[in-house]
Amino acid sequence: MQNIQPKQQDITTVYSIPYVYSIPCNAFHHVMLCGRTYYIPVYMADGIESYIRDGVPPGDFLMAVLSNDLQEAYIRADDENFHNIPAYMNYFYNKIPAFIWGSRKKVESWIEKKYQERTCENKREK
């Protein structure tokens, strides 16, 4: 009987392969929590960036997440976003100012503020 020894694996191979393959190439932001990778799909990036930069009102799903209304967010989410809401929460908590997300009032205030800024700029240009 042959004594078969398992091949010794390099530690980078063991830990990088599952992590790399669990992040889709279309991820705008990703985070690993409790051994699972969550991500924000690239197709959501424009809505997020437009809201942050210009105060453009987001769609229903993004409005619910920004307002911290997770029950509504799960109702409004498509299949991909449904499974990745933790990535949104992580991104907003760590990357954007707290005064523009976290409640419906904060979101609406930000949209109104940016609208007023755009209106003032348009008046000055005329």
C-alpha positions as CSV (number, residue, x, y, z in Angstrom):
1,M,0.0,0.0,0.0
2,Q,1.3,3.4,-1.0
3,N,1.6,6.1,1.6
4,I,0.0,9.1,-0.1
5,Q,0.8,12.4,1.5
6,P,-1.4,15.4,0.7
7,K,0.4,18.2,-1.0
8,Q,1.3,21.1,1.2
9,Q,-0.5,24.2,0.0
10,D,0.8,27.7,0.1
11,I,-1.2,29.8,2.6
12,T,-1.9,32.5,-0.1
13,T,-3.5,29.9,-2.3
14,V,-5.7,28.6,0.5
15,Y,-7.0,32.0,1.5
16,S,-7.0,34.0,-1.7
17,I,-8.9,31.7,-4.0
18,P,-12.3,31.7,-2.2
19,Y,-12.1,35.4,-1.5
20,V,-11.1,36.4,-5.1
21,Y,-13.8,34.2,-6.7
22,S,-16.5,35.5,-4.3
23,I,-16.1,39.1,-5.5
24,P,-17.8,39.6,-8.9
25,C,-15.8,41.8,-11.3
26,N,-18.8,44.2,-11.4
27,A,-18.5,45.2,-7.8
28,F,-18.4,48.9,-6.9
29,H,-17.6,48.2,-3.3
30,H,-17.2,45.0,-1.3
31,V,-16.8,44.0,2.3
32,M,-16.2,40.7,4.0
33,L,-18.3,40.1,7.1
34,C,-18.5,36.9,9.1
35,G,-16.8,35.0,6.3
36,R,-19.2,36.1,3.6
37,T,-18.4,38.7,0.9
38,Y,-21.1,41.4,0.3
39,Y,-20.8,43.9,-2.6
40,I,-22.5,46.8,-4.2
41,P,-23.0,46.1,-7.9
42,V,-21.4,48.5,-10.4
43,Y,-24.8,49.4,-11.9
44,M,-25.7,51.1,-8.5
45,A,-22.6,53.3,-8.5
46,D,-24.1,56.1,-10.6
47,G,-27.1,56.5,-8.4
48,I,-25.0,56.5,-5.3
49,E,-22.5,59.0,-6.7
50,S,-25.2,61.3,-8.1
51,Y,-26.9,61.4,-4.8
52,I,-23.7,62.2,-2.9
53,R,-22.3,64.7,-5.3
54,D,-25.4,66.4,-6.7
55,G,-28.2,65.4,-4.4
56,V,-30.1,63.7,-7.2
57,P,-33.0,61.8,-5.6
58,P,-32.3,58.1,-5.7
59,G,-34.6,55.3,-6.7
60,D,-36.9,53.5,-4.1
61,F,-34.4,50.9,-3.1
62,L,-31.5,53.3,-2.6
63,M,-33.8,55.8,-0.9
64,A,-34.8,53.1,1.6
65,V,-31.2,52.1,2.3
66,L,-30.0,55.7,2.7
67,S,-32.9,56.4,5.0
68,N,-31.9,53.4,7.1
69,D,-35.3,51.8,6.4
70,L,-34.1,48.2,6.0
71,Q,-37.5,46.6,5.9
72,E,-38.4,48.8,2.9
73,A,-35.0,48.2,1.4
74,Y,-35.5,44.4,1.4
75,I,-39.0,44.9,-0.1
76,R,-37.6,47.2,-2.9
77,A,-34.4,45.2,-3.6
78,D,-33.8,43.2,-6.8
79,D,-32.3,39.7,-6.3
80,E,-28.7,40.9,-6.4
81,N,-29.2,43.8,-4.0
82,F,-31.4,41.8,-1.7
83,H,-28.4,39.6,-0.7
84,N,-25.9,42.5,-0.5
85,I,-27.5,45.2,1.7
86,P,-24.7,44.8,4.3
87,A,-22.3,46.2,1.7
88,Y,-24.4,49.3,1.4
89,M,-24.5,49.8,5.1
90,N,-20.8,49.4,5.4
91,Y,-20.1,51.8,2.5
92,F,-22.4,54.5,3.8
93,Y,-21.1,54.2,7.4
94,N,-17.4,54.3,6.4
95,K,-17.3,56.4,3.3
96,I,-20.0,59.1,3.3
97,P,-20.8,61.9,5.8
98,A,-23.4,60.9,8.4
99,F,-25.4,64.1,7.8
100,I,-26.5,62.9,4.3
101,W,-27.8,59.4,5.3
102,G,-29.3,57.5,8.2
103,S,-32.9,58.9,8.2
104,R,-35.4,60.0,5.7
105,K,-35.2,63.6,7.0
106,K,-31.4,63.7,6.5
107,V,-31.8,62.4,2.9
108,E,-34.5,64.8,2.0
109,S,-32.5,67.7,3.6
110,W,-29.5,66.8,1.5
111,I,-31.6,66.6,-1.7
112,E,-33.1,70.0,-0.9
113,K,-29.8,71.6,-0.1
114,K,-28.2,70.4,-3.3
115,Y,-31.3,71.5,-5.3
116,Q,-31.0,75.0,-3.8
117,E,-27.3,75.1,-4.7
118,R,-28.1,74.1,-8.3
119,T,-30.9,76.7,-8.5
120,C,-28.6,79.5,-7.2
121,E,-25.9,78.6,-9.6
122,N,-28.3,78.7,-12.5
123,K,-29.6,82.1,-11.5
124,R,-26.0,83.5,-11.3
125,E,-25.2,82.2,-14.8
126,K,-28.1,84.0,-16.3
